[in-house]
Amino acid sequence: MGRAFQNRKESMAKTAAAKTKVYSKYGREIYVVAKQGGTDPASNLSLRGLIERAKKDQVPSHVIDKALDKASGTGGEDFSPARYEGFGPGNCMVIVDCLTDNPNRTFGDVRACFTKTKCKIGTPGSVSHMFDHCAILAYRGEDEEAALEALMEADVDVSDIENEDGQITVFAPHTEYAKAKQALIDTFGELDFEVDEIQFVPQTTTPVEGDDVAMFEKFLDMLNDLDDVQNVFHNAELPTET
């Protein structure tokens, strides 16, 4: 897998408005995950990982608690996942994951981001076949053999495992997320996961150069400004800053 998963654009909460948007995205995702799998993090590993990630991103406890309270009630907002695919600046491949209560509005907003930056939104499956949908778990450690043994004993279908700079990184199919995480916790006890999420990892990268670099940044900023957009995955390889 290499370290290609790190090419994902992270939303930086540099301003109060940006922080509020990050909190809103986490609140929405926590609500949906808790609604689907229960509000107890001990029995809902997806929720547990999400809350841990939210705390690392300095999301206040009251935002998390409010989302859990809403999920434990009856009714509430009806968010559903929506995924859009296409080609961004420099012909790089892009996947946009959303949570929406109005699919028509969300599609229109996402499509506008593509068209206003001279990009092309595609049909479902147009680029996702060039990505691996992976569960990624990374923690500080040295013994990848012990990690691999633990995962194999738990019958986890491991895609890859790396040991680099004192960090073990496990890649598995996204459907194996809960099983893989539980196997590592059962073997090594409570782990402080530095990466604990499901991502689309590109199988190849596309260099984005020249004027396309600024357009690509504009494209990502427009997408990340949409409340319904939760994650943006891409295979763009940008020039390294000197």
N, C-alpha and C positions, 0 to 999 in steps of 0.2 A: 504493500500500500504506500510505502514511503511516508513522507510527511505532507502529502498533498492536501490532507484535510485542513491544514492550517491556512489555506488560501481563502477561506471564507471571510467575507467582509463582516467585521464586527461593528455594531453601532456604538459609537463612543458617546457616553453621557457627559458632555462637556458643559452643557447649559442646563438651567432649571427646566426649560421646555423639553430638552432631549431626555433628561432624567424622568420626567413625567411620562414621556412616551415609552421609555423602557419599562417603567413600573406598570403601565397599562398593558403592555404586551405580556409581561410575566403574569399579571393578574388574570388576564383572559386565558392564558395557557394553563395556569394552575386550576382555574375554574373548570375547564373542559376535562383535564386529566382526572381531577377529583370526582367530577360528575360521572365519568366513565368507569373508574376503578375503585372508588371509595375515598373518603377524606382522611383515612388513617395512613400516614406515611409508612408505618411499620408493615402494613400488608399490601401497600401499593408502591412498589419500588420505583415506578416511573414518576410518581408524585414526589417520593422522597428525593430522588436525584434532581428533580426540577426545583424543589425548595432549596436544596443545598446550593444549586447553581445560582438561584435568585439571591441568596444571602451573600454569596461571593461577589455578586454584582451590586451589592449594597442596597438591595431592595428592602425597604423598611418592613418590620414585622407586621405592622397594621395592614399593609397592602396584601401580604400573604394571608393573614387571618381573615380579612374581609372576603377574599376569593374563596377560602375554604368554607366560611359561613354561608355564602351564597350557594355553594355547591351542595351543602348539606340540607338546604331547604328544598321544597317542592317547586316545580315550575322553573321560573327564571329565564334567562336569555337562552336562546337556542342557537349556539354557534356550531358550525360544521366546518370540517377542513375543506380547503380548495387548493389545488395545485395548478400552476401555470408554467409553461415551458416556452423557450424560444431562443433567439440568437441576439446577443447584445453587441455593443461596439466592437469592431475588429473581428466580428463573426464568432465571438466566444459563445459558449453554451451556458444557458442560465435556467435555473429552476427556482420558482417563487412559491413558497409555502405560506398559506393564509389560514386564518380562522375568521369566518364571516357569518353574520346573521342576515346578509342580503347578497347572494351570489351575483346577481346582475350588476349591482353597484360595484362590487369588488372587481369583477371582470373588466368593467369599463374603466375603473381607476388604474388597474394594472396595465391594461392595453394602452392607455394614454401615456404611461411611462415609457413603453416601448416605442410608440409612434413619435412622441416628441423628441426622442433621441435617435431617430432614424433607424430603429431596430425593428425586428420582426417577431411577433408572438406566434408560436406554433401550435400544433394540435397536441393533445395528450400523447405522450410517448415519443415525441419528435426528437428529444434530446436525452431523456432520462435513461435510455438504454446505454448511454455512454457514461453513466455514473453507477457506482456501487452504493446501494442503500445500506449503510453500515451503522452498527452500534460501536461506539468508540469509548473505551475505558482506559484511562491513564493514571498511574500513581507512581510515587517514588519507590524504587526497588531495584534489585540487581539480578534476581533469580528468575529469569523467564522460563527456565525448565520447570520449576515448581509451579509457576502460574499455568503453563501449558498442561501439566499433569493434572492439576486441579480441574481445569476446564474440560479436559477429555474424560475424566472420571465422572463428571456431571453430564456427559454426553452433549457438550456444547459444540456446535459446528463452527470452529474457529477458522477465520479467513486468513489471519496473519497475526504475528506477535513480534514486537520490537523491543529491544533494550538499548536505549541511547541516552547518554549523559545521566545515568542513574534513574531513568524513568522507563517503566514498563508500559507499553501501549498495546492494548488488545483490540483487534478488529474482528467483528463477527457480523453475520447477517442481522438486520434490524429486528427480525422476529425472535432472535436469541438474546435480546438485551437483558430482560429480567433474569433469565437463567444464568447468563454469564456473570452478571453482577452478584447474584446470590452465591454462586460457586466461589468467587473470589473472597467474598465476605466470610463465608463458612470456613474457608481455608486459612485466611490471614487475619481474621478479625475485622474490626472496623477500620476501613481505609479512607484516607483523605484523597478522594479522586480529583485530580487536576483537570481531567476531561471526563465528562460523564454525560454523553448525549448521543443522539442519533442524527447522522448527517448523510448527505449525498456526497460521496468522494469521487472526483473525476478520474476516469481511466487514462485520459490524456489531457494535456494543457494546450492552450492557444495563446501565443504571444500577442499582447495588445500594446501597440506602439504609437508614437507620434501624437497626432490630434485625437486619436481614439482614446488615449489615456484620460484626458480631461472629460471627454464625453462619457466614458465608462464611470468615472466618479460621480458625475451628474446623474447618470442613470441609477446608480445604487442609492444615492441620496434621495432621489425622488421616490424610489420604492420603499426605502426605510422610513420615509415621512408618512406613509400610508398606515393608518391605525390597524387595518386588517392584515398587513404583512407581518408574519412572524419571523421568517428566515429567508435569506437569499443565498443560494448556492451557485457557484460558477466554476468554470475551468480556465478563467483568464490568468495569464502569467504576466504580471506587470513589471516594468523596468525597476530594478533595485535602486533605491536612492543612495546617492554618494555624498 
